[in-house]
């Protein structure tokens, strides 16, 4: 129950110190920190539950409005941490672009989110969570695209494994310098988790 609360709502106070230490030694402590992964899972669940609404007149707009309202409610329940707020804000920008028929790229969504969040709360610039969140997303936005331009395998399984490893490698490169600076360690198992 404590692990479920930590993963779903970011409430780690009920976890034992031994379990937290095991996550830290495995380089997987980021799984307990709410982020885009959690928002993505909540979005998938809500999209599935709200699927019938899209068949109504103006159903896509109604569905997007309900989805954004529920997603911001989830962010409020989770305490509006920098990483969860970044993820919800990025998704909101992307969703609004879809509704008005002007899709927005991940890089543009990230930059606009960065500006909005710093305008809303300038002190987040000095927040470790904010820095790690944006460093990871920047790396995940730019590095895999560049690496996959170098080699795009034709075999589907090889391509899938390469994409997974590229994402893990990109996240490690993105947050690596900040991990060393703040936590004095560079977990080599990060990309596996």
C-alpha positions as CSV (number, residue, x, y, z in Angstrom):
1,X,0.0,0.0,0.0
2,X,2.8,2.4,0.9
3,X,4.6,1.7,-2.4
4,X,1.4,2.3,-4.4
5,X,0.9,5.6,-2.6
6,X,4.4,6.6,-3.4
7,X,4.2,5.7,-7.1
8,X,0.7,7.1,-7.7
9,X,0.6,10.2,-5.4
10,X,4.3,10.8,-4.5
11,X,3.6,10.2,-0.8
12,X,6.9,8.6,0.2
13,X,6.6,9.3,4.0
14,X,5.0,5.9,4.5
15,X,7.9,4.0,2.9
16,X,10.5,2.5,5.1
17,X,14.0,3.9,5.0
18,X,15.3,0.5,3.9
19,X,13.1,0.5,0.8
20,X,14.1,4.0,-0.1
21,X,17.7,3.1,0.2
22,X,17.2,0.1,-2.0
23,X,15.7,2.3,-4.7
24,X,18.5,4.8,-4.4
25,X,21.2,2.1,-4.7
26,X,19.5,0.7,-7.7
27,X,19.5,4.2,-9.3
28,X,15.7,4.0,-9.5
29,X,14.7,6.6,-6.9
30,X,13.2,8.7,-9.7
31,X,10.4,6.1,-10.1
32,X,9.1,7.3,-6.7
33,X,9.3,11.0,-7.8
34,X,6.1,12.0,-9.6
35,X,6.9,13.1,-13.2
36,X,5.9,12.7,-16.8
37,X,5.7,8.9,-16.4
38,X,3.0,9.2,-13.8
39,X,1.1,11.9,-15.8
40,X,1.3,9.8,-18.9
41,X,-0.2,6.8,-17.1
42,X,-3.0,9.0,-15.7
43,X,-3.6,10.5,-19.1
44,X,-3.9,7.0,-20.7
45,X,-6.3,5.9,-18.0
46,X,-8.5,9.0,-18.3
47,X,-8.5,8.9,-22.1
48,X,-9.7,5.3,-22.0
49,X,-12.4,6.2,-19.5
50,X,-13.5,9.3,-21.4
51,X,-13.4,7.6,-24.8
52,X,-17.3,7.5,-25.3
53,X,-17.5,11.3,-24.9
54,X,-15.7,11.8,-28.3
55,X,-18.8,10.5,-30.1
56,X,-21.0,13.4,-28.9
57,X,-21.4,16.7,-30.7
58,X,-18.2,18.7,-29.9
59,X,-17.1,15.6,-28.0
60,X,-13.4,16.2,-28.6
61,X,-13.6,19.6,-26.9
62,X,-15.7,18.3,-24.0
63,X,-13.3,15.3,-23.6
64,X,-10.2,17.6,-23.7
65,X,-11.8,20.0,-21.1
66,X,-12.7,17.2,-18.7
67,X,-9.3,15.6,-19.2
68,X,-7.4,18.8,-18.4
69,X,-9.7,19.6,-15.4
70,X,-9.1,16.1,-14.0
71,X,-5.4,16.2,-14.8
72,X,-4.9,19.5,-13.0
73,X,-6.9,18.1,-10.1
74,X,-4.4,15.2,-10.0
75,X,-1.6,17.7,-9.9
76,X,-3.2,19.5,-7.0
77,X,-3.7,16.3,-5.1
78,X,0.0,15.5,-5.7
79,X,1.0,18.9,-4.3
80,X,2.0,20.7,-7.5
81,X,5.6,19.6,-7.3
82,X,7.8,21.1,-10.1
83,X,8.1,17.9,-12.0
84,X,4.4,17.0,-12.0
85,X,3.4,20.6,-12.8
86,X,5.9,20.6,-15.7
87,X,4.4,17.4,-17.1
88,X,0.7,18.5,-16.7
89,X,1.5,21.9,-18.2
90,X,3.3,20.4,-21.2
91,X,0.4,18.0,-21.7
92,X,-2.1,20.9,-21.4
93,X,-0.3,22.9,-24.1
94,X,-0.1,19.9,-26.3
95,X,-3.8,19.1,-25.8
96,X,-4.9,22.7,-26.5
97,X,-2.9,22.6,-29.7
98,X,-4.7,19.5,-30.7
99,X,-8.1,21.0,-29.9
100,X,-7.5,24.1,-31.9
101,X,-6.0,22.2,-34.8
102,X,-2.5,23.6,-34.4
103,X,-0.3,20.7,-33.1
104,X,2.8,21.8,-31.2
105,X,6.1,20.0,-31.1
106,X,7.6,18.5,-28.0
107,X,10.4,21.0,-28.0
108,X,8.1,24.0,-28.4
109,X,5.8,22.7,-25.7
110,X,8.7,22.2,-23.4
111,X,10.0,25.8,-24.0
112,X,6.6,27.4,-23.5
113,X,6.1,25.3,-20.3
114,X,9.5,26.4,-19.0
115,X,8.6,30.1,-19.6
116,X,5.1,29.8,-18.1
117,X,6.3,28.0,-15.0
118,X,9.2,30.4,-14.3
119,X,6.8,33.3,-14.8
120,X,4.4,31.7,-12.4
121,X,7.0,30.7,-9.8
122,X,10.5,32.2,-10.5
123,X,12.1,30.5,-7.4
124,X,11.6,27.1,-9.1
125,X,14.7,28.0,-11.1
126,X,16.7,27.0,-8.0
127,X,14.6,23.9,-7.3
128,X,16.5,20.6,-7.8
129,X,13.2,18.9,-9.0
130,X,12.6,21.6,-11.5
131,X,16.2,21.4,-12.9
132,X,16.2,17.6,-13.0
133,X,12.7,17.5,-14.7
134,X,13.6,19.9,-17.4
135,X,17.1,18.4,-17.9
136,X,15.6,15.0,-18.4
137,X,12.9,16.2,-20.8
138,X,15.3,18.3,-22.8
139,X,17.6,15.3,-23.2
140,X,14.7,13.0,-24.1
141,X,13.5,15.5,-26.7
142,X,16.7,16.1,-28.5
143,X,19.2,13.2,-28.0
144,X,17.1,10.3,-29.2
145,X,16.1,12.1,-32.4
146,X,19.7,12.9,-33.2
147,X,21.0,9.4,-32.3
148,X,18.3,7.7,-34.4
149,X,19.3,9.8,-37.4
150,X,22.7,8.1,-37.3
151,X,21.3,4.6,-37.4
152,X,17.7,3.4,-38.0
153,X,17.6,-0.4,-38.0
154,X,15.2,-2.1,-40.4
155,X,14.5,-5.0,-38.0
156,X,11.6,-4.1,-35.7
157,X,12.9,-5.9,-32.6
158,X,16.4,-4.4,-33.0
159,X,14.8,-0.9,-33.5
160,X,12.6,-1.3,-30.4
161,X,15.6,-2.3,-28.2
162,X,17.7,0.5,-29.6
163,X,14.9,3.0,-28.9
164,X,14.6,1.9,-25.3
165,X,18.3,2.0,-24.7
166,X,18.5,5.4,-26.5
167,X,15.8,6.8,-24.2
168,X,17.6,5.5,-21.1
169,X,20.9,6.8,-22.3
170,X,19.5,10.2,-23.1
171,X,17.9,10.6,-19.7
172,X,21.2,9.5,-18.0
173,X,23.1,12.1,-20.1
174,X,20.6,14.8,-19.3
175,X,20.4,14.4,-15.6
176,X,24.0,13.1,-15.0
177,X,25.7,16.4,-14.4
178,X,23.0,17.5,-12.0
179,X,23.1,14.1,-10.2
180,X,26.8,14.5,-9.7
181,X,26.5,18.1,-8.6
182,X,23.6,17.6,-6.1
183,X,23.9,14.0,-5.0
184,X,27.6,13.3,-5.6
185,X,26.9,10.1,-7.6
186,X,26.3,9.0,-11.1
187,X,24.1,5.8,-11.0
188,X,25.1,3.5,-13.8
189,X,21.9,1.5,-13.5
190,X,19.7,4.5,-14.2
191,X,19.2,3.6,-17.9
192,X,18.0,0.1,-17.0
193,X,15.2,1.4,-14.8
